[in-house]
Amino acid sequence: MTTAFVFPGQGAQTIGMGRDLAEAYPAARAVFEEVDESLGEKLSDLIWNGEQDVLTLTQNAQPALMATSLAAMRALEAEGITLERASFVAGHSLGEYSALAAAGSISIADTARLLRTRGKAMQEAVPVGIGAMAALLGLDFAAATEVAAQAAQGEECQAANDNDPGQVVTSGHKDAVERALVIAKEKGAKRAVLLPVSAPFHCALMEPAAAVMAEALSHVDIASPAVPLVANVQAEAVGSGQVIRNLLVDQVTGSVRWRESVSWMAANGVTEIWEIGAGKALCGMIRRIDKSIATRNIGSSADIAAVLQG
């Protein structure tokens, strides 16, 4: 089988994630310790013992999810399952940073600091209450893009996440996104609901955050990844560190082309995808995109034991 490793994005965070990996694998615990040291705070204590609403704050959730994904990756490696098993890596939004850290493109310490900066910048780019995001279920990307264009009416409204054939997320000004809910239902959407997010990610309103990330990324070493990255904004593989640097800036305001990314991997021989880290959202999307792709979650010691048992 040809395998890809993928890494989850915001929304997968839960109190206690990664704790059993850290208890079972010294290499996994070392990831959390490195993230704590790089941020100058005990993020691991928040992840394992904190309050869900504090963990969910963008500036906390982003480095926390990366730490959990990398801990799972290190636990796999401790059992002899290395990155070389994968032909490609990919990640959903912030998960792209986890993928790059796993592939040795960016150090874990730099990745943690970048994600802390990214989380703060994305939160601060738009005042609370000005922006919104909504999930449109039962419409494809072309239909959702048309809905967003009709809803904009001089404001920002963009199809931000093309998750799978029946799930597209729109992002922009709150009034425009609310108009999109009505238009989507008129066009046959099964459901159209506002999402409980703190800012309108992956749309033009994030331009201030993109500028912050361009500056932050300019000071970080980005090597070519050991395994090609299937990038969110291109939906195809890239291998150059400089290209990746530019794409990470574009990603802040650009659409997450997840459906196309998975289809591209399938067209390039991938028959199995492992979701490395918290949650199972990506596996659900992958099954809806291409039922022929086998999926596996790696987020706990039990998941790793299941791999080892074959």
ROLO-20581 format. One record per residue (C-alpha): x, y, z; residue number from 1. Coordinates in nm, 3 decimals, padded with zeros to 5 digits, m for minus. Example, Ala and Ser with C-alpha at 12.3 -4.5 7.8 and 13.67 -1.06 7.14 Angstrom:
2
+---------+---------+---------+-----+
!       u !       v !       w !   n !
+---------+---------+---------+-----+
!  01.230 ! m00.450 !  00.780 !   1 !
!  01.367 ! m00.106 !  00.714 !   2 !
+---------+---------+---------+-----+
END
This chain:
310
+---------+---------+---------+-----+
!       u !       v !       w !   n !
+---------+---------+---------+-----+
!  00.000 !  00.000 !  00.000 !   1 !
!  00.111 !  00.357 ! m00.067 !   2 !
!  00.060 !  00.564 !  00.249 !   3 !
!  00.022 !  00.932 !  00.337 !   4 !
!  00.037 !  01.082 !  00.685 !   5 !
! m00.203 !  01.370 !  00.754 !   6 !
! m00.235 !  01.600 !  01.054 !   7 !
! m00.555 !  01.752 !  01.201 !   8 !
! m00.650 !  02.117 !  01.235 !   9 !
! m00.831 !  02.331 !  01.489 !  10 !
! m01.143 !  02.180 !  01.641 !  11 !
! m00.984 !  01.845 !  01.732 !  12 !
! m00.850 !  01.971 !  02.067 !  13 !
! m00.964 !  01.796 !  02.387 !  14 !
! m00.838 !  01.808 !  02.744 !  15 !
! m00.614 !  01.507 !  02.806 !  16 !
! m00.506 !  01.454 !  02.445 !  17 !
! m00.164 !  01.294 !  02.414 !  18 !
! m00.127 !  01.223 !  02.786 !  19 !
! m00.118 !  00.845 !  02.748 !  20 !
!  00.140 !  00.877 !  02.469 !  21 !
!  00.361 !  01.088 !  02.697 !  22 !
!  00.324 !  00.834 !  02.976 !  23 !
!  00.405 !  00.538 !  02.752 !  24 !
!  00.679 !  00.685 !  02.532 !  25 !
!  00.968 !  00.905 !  02.654 !  26 !
!  01.009 !  01.041 !  02.299 !  27 !
!  00.647 !  01.159 !  02.305 !  28 !
!  00.690 !  01.325 !  02.644 !  29 !
!  01.002 !  01.499 !  02.512 !  30 !
!  00.789 !  01.669 !  02.244 !  31 !
!  00.560 !  01.826 !  02.504 !  32 !
!  00.863 !  01.930 !  02.710 !  33 !
!  01.023 !  02.092 !  02.405 !  34 !
!  00.704 !  02.283 !  02.324 !  35 !
!  00.673 !  02.398 !  02.686 !  36 !
!  01.032 !  02.522 !  02.682 !  37 !
!  00.998 !  02.697 !  02.347 !  38 !
!  00.688 !  02.887 !  02.462 !  39 !
!  00.817 !  02.958 !  02.810 !  40 !
!  00.507 !  02.812 !  02.973 !  41 !
!  00.354 !  02.477 !  03.071 !  42 !
!  00.123 !  02.431 !  02.775 !  43 !
!  00.126 !  02.058 !  02.854 !  44 !
! m00.042 !  02.129 !  03.189 !  45 !
! m00.321 !  02.316 !  03.008 !  46 !
! m00.355 !  02.030 !  02.756 !  47 !
! m00.384 !  01.762 !  03.022 !  48 !
! m00.538 !  01.939 !  03.322 !  49 !
! m00.682 !  02.269 !  03.202 !  50 !
! m01.022 !  02.399 !  03.097 !  51 !
! m01.159 !  02.320 !  02.752 !  52 !
! m01.252 !  02.683 !  02.679 !  53 !
! m00.896 !  02.798 !  02.753 !  54 !
! m00.744 !  02.520 !  02.542 !  55 !
! m00.980 !  02.616 !  02.258 !  56 !
! m00.842 !  02.970 !  02.240 !  57 !
! m00.673 !  02.985 !  01.900 !  58 !
! m00.332 !  03.080 !  02.038 !  59 !
! m00.339 !  02.771 !  02.264 !  60 !
! m00.517 !  02.520 !  02.042 !  61 !
! m00.276 !  02.558 !  01.751 !  62 !
!  00.053 !  02.471 !  01.928 !  63 !
! m00.128 !  02.217 !  02.147 !  64 !
! m00.260 !  02.020 !  01.850 !  65 !
!  00.083 !  02.029 !  01.685 !  66 !
!  00.245 !  01.898 !  02.004 !  67 !
! m00.003 !  01.611 !  02.023 !  68 !
!  00.050 !  01.519 !  01.658 !  69 !
!  00.428 !  01.523 !  01.692 !  70 !
!  00.408 !  01.318 !  02.012 !  71 !
!  00.208 !  01.057 !  01.821 !  72 !
!  00.464 !  01.066 !  01.540 !  73 !
!  00.753 !  01.016 !  01.784 !  74 !
!  00.569 !  00.727 !  01.950 !  75 !
!  00.528 !  00.561 !  01.610 !  76 !
!  00.897 !  00.612 !  01.541 !  77 !
!  00.982 !  00.454 !  01.877 !  78 !
!  00.803 !  00.142 !  01.749 !  79 !
!  00.999 !  00.146 !  01.424 !  80 !
!  00.733 !  00.311 !  01.206 !  81 !
!  00.912 !  00.610 !  01.057 !  82 !
!  00.815 !  00.890 !  00.823 !  83 !
!  00.974 !  00.695 !  00.537 !  84 !
!  00.660 !  00.480 !  00.541 !  85 !
!  00.474 !  00.777 !  00.391 !  86 !
!  00.496 !  00.896 !  00.031 !  87 !
!  00.335 !  01.232 !  00.120 !  88 !
!  00.241 !  01.441 !  00.423 !  89 !
! m00.041 !  01.694 !  00.449 !  90 !
! m00.229 !  01.884 !  00.717 !  91 !
! m00.556 !  02.070 !  00.748 !  92 !
! m00.481 !  02.441 !  00.806 !  93 !
! m00.259 !  02.448 !  01.119 !  94 !
! m00.201 !  02.077 !  01.059 !  95 !
!  00.021 !  02.178 !  00.770 !  96 !
!  00.270 !  02.306 !  01.028 !  97 !
!  00.252 !  01.971 !  01.211 !  98 !
!  00.320 !  01.793 !  00.882 !  99 !
!  00.624 !  02.012 !  00.817 ! 100 !
!  00.760 !  01.953 !  01.167 ! 101 !
!  00.710 !  01.579 !  01.127 ! 102 !
!  00.894 !  01.592 !  00.794 ! 103 !
!  01.189 !  01.779 !  00.946 ! 104 !
!  01.123 !  02.097 !  00.748 ! 105 !
!  01.078 !  02.318 !  01.057 ! 106 !
!  01.202 !  02.241 !  01.408 ! 107 !
!  00.943 !  02.160 !  01.674 ! 108 !
!  01.048 !  02.465 !  01.878 ! 109 !
!  01.014 !  02.699 !  01.579 ! 110 !
!  00.683 !  02.539 !  01.485 ! 111 !
!  00.542 !  02.594 !  01.834 ! 112 !
!  00.645 !  02.960 !  01.831 ! 113 !
!  00.510 !  03.012 !  01.479 ! 114 !
!  00.176 !  02.862 !  01.576 ! 115 !
!  00.153 !  03.074 !  01.890 ! 116 !
!  00.220 !  03.381 !  01.671 ! 117 !
! m00.025 !  03.257 !  01.406 ! 118 !
! m00.299 !  03.196 !  01.661 ! 119 !
! m00.263 !  03.542 !  01.815 ! 120 !
! m00.241 !  03.713 !  01.476 ! 121 !
! m00.549 !  03.537 !  01.342 ! 122 !
! m00.744 !  03.622 !  01.657 ! 123 !
! m00.640 !  03.986 !  01.651 ! 124 !
! m00.688 !  04.042 !  01.276 ! 125 !
! m01.063 !  04.096 !  01.309 ! 126 !
! m01.247 !  04.239 !  01.614 ! 127 !
! m01.471 !  03.986 !  01.789 ! 128 !
! m01.822 !  03.993 !  01.646 ! 129 !
! m01.723 !  04.134 !  01.306 ! 130 !
! m01.651 !  03.804 !  01.134 ! 131 !
! m01.802 !  03.456 !  01.124 ! 132 !
! m01.771 !  03.115 !  00.961 ! 133 !
! m02.046 !  02.875 !  00.860 ! 134 !
! m02.062 !  02.516 !  00.740 ! 135 !
! m02.272 !  02.448 !  00.431 ! 136 !
! m02.365 !  02.079 !  00.417 ! 137 !
! m02.496 !  01.918 !  00.102 ! 138 !
! m02.347 !  02.166 ! m00.144 ! 139 !
! m02.033 !  02.111 ! m00.349 ! 140 !
! m01.754 !  02.366 ! m00.374 ! 141 !
! m01.880 !  02.526 ! m00.694 ! 142 !
! m02.228 !  02.578 ! m00.547 ! 143 !
! m02.085 !  02.708 ! m00.219 ! 144 !
! m01.860 !  02.952 ! m00.405 ! 145 !
! m02.166 !  03.084 ! m00.588 ! 146 !
! m02.352 !  03.118 ! m00.257 ! 147 !
! m02.062 !  03.315 ! m00.106 ! 148 !
! m02.046 !  03.548 ! m00.408 ! 149 !
! m02.420 !  03.619 ! m00.388 ! 150 !
! m02.403 !  03.675 ! m00.011 ! 151 !
! m02.106 !  03.916 ! m00.018 ! 152 !
! m02.298 !  04.228 ! m00.131 ! 153 !
! m01.990 !  04.445 ! m00.095 ! 154 !
! m01.860 !  04.261 !  00.213 ! 155 !
! m01.619 !  03.970 !  00.237 ! 156 !
! m01.761 !  03.619 !  00.201 ! 157 !
! m01.540 !  03.337 !  00.076 ! 158 !
! m01.556 !  02.960 !  00.043 ! 159 !
! m01.277 !  02.899 !  00.292 ! 160 !
! m01.255 !  02.522 !  00.348 ! 161 !
! m01.338 !  02.271 !  00.075 ! 162 !
! m01.349 !  01.978 !  00.317 ! 163 !
! m01.529 !  01.706 !  00.122 ! 164 !
! m01.790 !  01.673 ! m00.154 ! 165 !
! m02.075 !  01.775 !  00.076 ! 166 !
! m01.909 !  02.007 !  00.330 ! 167 !
! m01.779 !  02.354 !  00.251 ! 168 !
! m01.706 !  02.625 !  00.510 ! 169 !
! m01.763 !  02.991 !  00.428 ! 170 !
! m01.582 !  03.276 !  00.602 ! 171 !
! m01.610 !  03.656 !  00.609 ! 172 !
! m01.811 !  03.943 !  00.754 ! 173 !
! m02.077 !  03.815 !  00.995 ! 174 !
! m02.370 !  03.972 !  00.808 ! 175 !
! m02.250 !  03.829 !  00.476 ! 176 !
! m02.199 !  03.482 !  00.624 ! 177 !
! m02.548 !  03.494 !  00.774 ! 178 !
! m02.686 !  03.587 !  00.432 ! 179 !
! m02.500 !  03.285 !  00.294 ! 180 !
! m02.692 !  03.060 !  00.535 ! 181 !
! m03.023 !  03.171 !  00.387 ! 182 !
! m02.907 !  03.152 !  00.024 ! 183 !
! m02.752 !  02.808 !  00.080 ! 184 !
! m03.078 !  02.667 !  00.213 ! 185 !
! m03.262 !  02.816 ! m00.086 ! 186 !
! m03.013 !  02.636 ! m00.313 ! 187 !
! m03.077 !  02.301 ! m00.149 ! 188 !
! m02.823 !  02.274 !  00.131 ! 189 !
! m02.915 !  02.000 !  00.380 ! 190 !
! m02.790 !  02.217 !  00.665 ! 191 !
! m02.625 !  02.557 !  00.695 ! 192 !
! m02.498 !  02.649 !  01.041 ! 193 !
! m02.274 !  02.908 !  01.201 ! 194 !
! m01.958 !  02.760 !  01.354 ! 195 !
! m01.841 !  02.834 !  01.709 ! 196 !
! m01.515 !  03.002 !  01.604 ! 197 !
! m01.357 !  03.322 !  01.730 ! 198 !
! m01.251 !  03.470 !  01.394 ! 199 !
! m01.316 !  03.436 !  01.018 ! 200 !
! m01.021 !  03.220 !  00.913 ! 201 !
! m00.899 !  03.162 !  00.556 ! 202 !
! m01.050 !  03.470 !  00.395 ! 203 !
! m00.930 !  03.818 !  00.294 ! 204 !
! m01.014 !  03.959 !  00.639 ! 205 !
! m00.704 !  03.770 !  00.760 ! 206 !
! m00.467 !  03.996 !  00.560 ! 207 !
! m00.323 !  04.153 !  00.880 ! 208 !
! m00.241 !  03.804 !  01.009 ! 209 !
! m00.079 !  03.711 !  00.677 ! 210 !
!  00.151 !  04.012 !  00.712 ! 211 !
!  00.247 !  03.903 !  01.065 ! 212 !
!  00.321 !  03.551 !  00.945 ! 213 !
!  00.529 !  03.674 !  00.651 ! 214 !
!  00.751 !  03.856 !  00.898 ! 215 !
!  00.767 !  03.566 !  01.145 ! 216 !
!  00.841 !  03.308 !  00.875 ! 217 !
!  01.120 !  03.523 !  00.731 ! 218 !
!  01.325 !  03.456 !  01.047 ! 219 !
!  01.279 !  03.077 !  01.051 ! 220 !
!  01.483 !  02.811 !  00.874 ! 221 !
!  01.260 !  02.603 !  00.646 ! 222 !
!  01.431 !  02.301 !  00.490 ! 223 !
!  01.295 !  02.084 !  00.214 ! 224 !
!  01.073 !  01.823 !  00.384 ! 225 !
!  01.194 !  01.464 !  00.397 ! 226 !
!  00.861 !  01.369 !  00.235 ! 227 !
!  00.678 !  01.598 ! m00.011 ! 228 !
!  00.405 !  01.818 !  00.138 ! 229 !
!  00.067 !  01.831 ! m00.034 ! 230 !
! m00.003 !  02.198 !  00.033 ! 231 !
! m00.346 !  02.336 !  00.129 ! 232 !
! m00.348 !  02.623 ! m00.119 ! 233 !
! m00.208 !  02.426 ! m00.415 ! 234 !
! m00.361 !  02.081 ! m00.359 ! 235 !
! m00.044 !  01.919 ! m00.497 ! 236 !
!  00.299 !  01.825 ! m00.369 ! 237 !
!  00.578 !  02.076 ! m00.306 ! 238 !
!  00.931 !  02.008 ! m00.192 ! 239 !
!  01.111 !  02.343 ! m00.181 ! 240 !
!  01.157 !  02.520 !  00.152 ! 241 !
!  01.125 !  02.865 ! m00.004 ! 242 !
!  00.806 !  02.771 ! m00.187 ! 243 !
!  00.666 !  02.631 !  00.138 ! 244 !
!  00.750 !  02.958 !  00.319 ! 245 !
!  00.543 !  03.153 !  00.063 ! 246 !
!  00.256 !  02.904 !  00.071 ! 247 !
!  00.231 !  02.925 !  00.451 ! 248 !
!  00.172 !  03.299 !  00.414 ! 249 !
! m00.083 !  03.245 !  00.135 ! 250 !
! m00.258 !  02.984 !  00.349 ! 251 !
! m00.370 !  03.244 !  00.606 ! 252 !
! m00.609 !  03.409 !  00.360 ! 253 !
! m00.641 !  03.126 !  00.106 ! 254 !
! m00.888 !  02.840 !  00.089 ! 255 !
! m00.799 !  02.502 !  00.242 ! 256 !
! m00.835 !  02.275 ! m00.063 ! 257 !
! m00.864 !  01.953 !  00.136 ! 258 !
! m01.097 !  01.764 ! m00.100 ! 259 !
! m00.865 !  01.834 ! m00.393 ! 260 !
! m00.557 !  01.746 ! m00.185 ! 261 !
! m00.693 !  01.402 ! m00.098 ! 262 !
! m00.802 !  01.343 ! m00.459 ! 263 !
! m00.455 !  01.446 ! m00.577 ! 264 !
! m00.292 !  01.197 ! m00.340 ! 265 !
! m00.526 !  00.921 ! m00.460 ! 266 !
! m00.446 !  01.005 ! m00.822 ! 267 !
! m00.077 !  00.977 ! m00.734 ! 268 !
! m00.103 !  00.628 ! m00.593 ! 269 !
! m00.202 !  00.676 ! m00.228 ! 270 !
! m00.423 !  00.392 ! m00.109 ! 271 !
! m00.398 !  00.441 !  00.269 ! 272 !
! m00.399 !  00.757 !  00.486 ! 273 !
! m00.309 !  00.775 !  00.853 ! 274 !
! m00.441 !  01.068 !  01.060 ! 275 !
! m00.170 !  01.147 !  01.315 ! 276 !
! m00.289 !  01.330 !  01.627 ! 277 !
! m00.611 !  01.421 !  01.804 ! 278 !
! m00.955 !  01.334 !  01.671 ! 279 !
! m01.088 !  01.155 !  01.365 ! 280 !
! m01.232 !  01.441 !  01.158 ! 281 !
! m00.990 !  01.405 !  00.866 ! 282 !
! m01.056 !  01.033 !  00.831 ! 283 !
! m01.427 !  01.106 !  00.806 ! 284 !
! m01.364 !  01.361 !  00.532 ! 285 !
! m01.129 !  01.125 !  00.347 ! 286 !
! m01.388 !  00.846 !  00.342 ! 287 !
! m01.645 !  01.087 !  00.196 ! 288 !
! m01.395 !  01.204 ! m00.067 ! 289 !
! m01.275 !  00.860 ! m00.180 ! 290 !
! m01.416 !  00.541 ! m00.028 ! 291 !
! m01.134 !  00.335 ! m00.183 ! 292 !
! m00.874 !  00.492 !  00.051 ! 293 !
! m00.815 !  00.299 !  00.373 ! 294 !
! m00.789 !  00.520 !  00.683 ! 295 !
! m00.636 !  00.481 !  01.026 ! 296 !
! m00.621 !  00.708 !  01.333 ! 297 !
! m00.303 !  00.737 !  01.540 ! 298 !
! m00.383 !  00.940 !  01.851 ! 299 !
! m00.325 !  00.708 !  02.145 ! 300 !
! m00.116 !  00.418 !  02.270 ! 301 !
! m00.404 !  00.184 !  02.187 ! 302 !
! m00.401 !  00.305 !  01.827 ! 303 !
! m00.029 !  00.229 !  01.801 ! 304 !
! m00.080 ! m00.113 !  01.958 ! 305 !
! m00.344 ! m00.187 !  01.695 ! 306 !
! m00.094 ! m00.098 !  01.419 ! 307 !
!  00.168 ! m00.327 !  01.569 ! 308 !
! m00.082 ! m00.613 !  01.588 ! 309 !
! m00.143 ! m00.567 !  01.216 ! 310 !
+---------+---------+---------+-----+
END
